[in-house]
């Protein structure tokens, strides 16, 4: 079962909204189908009701990432567990369509699609994938981009757990902003030092007179 792959479902859903920018791409059934993927059977069952349902799940999944990013592991796990209880998965053994080198079925587990609606199916898959990522790699692997106003979520797969941004673009923007802030501070300090030196010279000149 490619659960590590399924964890990206949660990221894709959460990042359909950028709260600090007032941006939301999950606004129609067409957007829901695009999120689910045109090749998935569940996408064909999507309706307008799934827009509202998925938006509600999206907020709850963002809360999981935010709790993890804040270092509150227990809250992150509790929130994810609540979602998994509400949206359980149905594992199923498959393999007839895959064969190994000897021609035998390559038996494997995958998540069966028996959900009542598109939201339930997508959420169950996303949560199971996220749970796998969390338990195998650690809660601190769930992050929220530090580049304001982005705040997209991401899964940290770096070897040293050092990721802080959702993309190279955000990392570059943050580094440029930090560099400019440092240069501004240096210039302000230099200006203050110059004024102090000028004042000292003026005082010295007045004393000589």
N, C-alpha and C positions, 0 to 999 in steps of 0.2 A: 504494500500500500504506500503510494507516494505521498505520505502525510506532510513531508517537508514542503512539497509543492503546494499542497492545499493551504498551507499557512499564508500564502500570498493572497488568497481570496479575501482574508480579513483586511490586509493592507489596501487592496484595490477598492474595497467598499468604503473604508474610512476616508480614503483620500479623494472620494468624489465630492467632498466638501472641504472648503478652506474657510473656516469661521472668521478668522481675522481679516480676510479679504472680502468677506461677504459673497463668496463664490460657491455655487452648488450645481453640479452637473447632473445630479440624479433627480430629474424633473419630469420625466415622461416614461411611458412603458417602453419606448424605443431605447431610452438610456438604460433601463433595467435589462433589456435583452442584450444590449452591448456589453454590459457588465457581466452577465451570466455567460456570454459567449455563444455565437451563432451555431456552433457545432453541438451544443449541449441540448439534450432533450428537454431539460427543465426550462430552457429559455422559451420554448414554444408554448409553455403554459403560463407565461408571465401575463399579468393584467395590470390595470391602473392601480388596483389595490396594493400591489407589490411596491409601488413607489413609496407609499406611506409606511408600509411594514418595514421595508429595508432602511428607510430613514431612521426609524426607531431603533433598529438593530445597530445601525451605524453609530449612533450616539453612545450606545452601551459598549460597543467595541472600542471606541475612542477612549472611553473611561478606563478600559483595561490597559491600554497603552500608556495613558497618562499616569495611572497608579504605578505602573512598572517604572516609568521614567522618573517618578518622584521617589523611587526606592521603597514604595509600600508594597512589598511582595504579597503579603497576605490579602490585601484588598484586591490586587490584580487577579489572584487566583480565585478568590471568592466571587468576583464579578464574572469571570470566565466560567466557573462552575455553574453559576446560576443560568447562564446562557445555554450551557450544554444540557442541563436538566430540562430546560424548556424546549430545546431543539436537539433531541437525541439522534444519533446516527444509526444506520442499519448496515453493518458490515456484511459483505457477501464474498464468497470465494469464486474467483473467475479464472479463466485460463484457456478456454476453448479457442479463442482467437489468437493465442500466443503459443508458439511451440519452441522447445529447447532444441539443442543440436541433435538429439536422438529422435526428434519428432514427437516427443511426449508433451502433453499440456504443461505450460509453465504456470502452475497454480500460484495465485497471489490473491491478496485481499484488496478489495476496493470498496468504496462507499456506495451502496445501492441507492437508487433514486426511487424511494417509495414515499416521499414527502407529500403532505397535503396540498402544498402550494409552492411556488417558486422561491419565495422568501425562506420558507422552512428548509427546503433542500439546500439552498446556498448557505444559509446560516449554519446549519449542522456541519457542512463540509468545512466552512471557514473556521469554526470553533474547534473542530477536531484537529485540523492542521495547526492552529495556533497553540493548542494544548500540547501537541507533540513537540513543537518548537520550544515551548516554554520548559517542558520537563526534561528534554534532551540537552538543551543548550543553556538554560537559565533564564530567569525572569528578566535579568538585566539586558537580555538580548532584544527586548522590545523597546523601541525608542520613539521619541518625538523630536522632529527636526528643531534644532536650536536657532535656526536662521529666521528671525522675525521678518515679515509676518507669515512665513510659510506654515510651520506647525504640522506638516505632513508626518505620517507615521512611517516606520520602517522596521525591518528585521535585521539586526546586526549579525552579519556572518563573518566579520573580520576575525583574524586569528588572535588579536590582542584586546578584543572588546573595546576598541577605541572609537568606533563610529559615533558621530555626533550630528550628522546631517543626512537628509533623505537622498541627496544627489550631489554630484560633483559641482553642479551649478550653484547650489546653495552653499556648499563649502567654500567655493571661490568667492562668492558674494560676501560671505561672513569674514573671510580672511582680508579682503579688500577693505571692508568697513573697519575692521580692527586696526589695520595698518594706517588708515586715514585718521582714526581716533588717536593713535599713538603719535603720529606726526603733528596733529593739532595740539596735543598736550605738550610735546617737545617745543613747539613754536611759542606756546603761551609761556612756558617756563623760561625760554630764552628771552622773550620780551620782558618778563618780570625782572630777570637778572640784569638786562640792559638798563631798565629804568632805575634799578637799585644802584648800579654802577654810576649812572649819570648823577643820581642824587648825592652819592658819596663824593664825587668830584666837585659838585656845586658847593657842598658843605665845606670841603677842604679849601676851595678857593675863597669862600667867604671868611674862613678863619685866617687865612693869610693876609687878607686886607685888614 
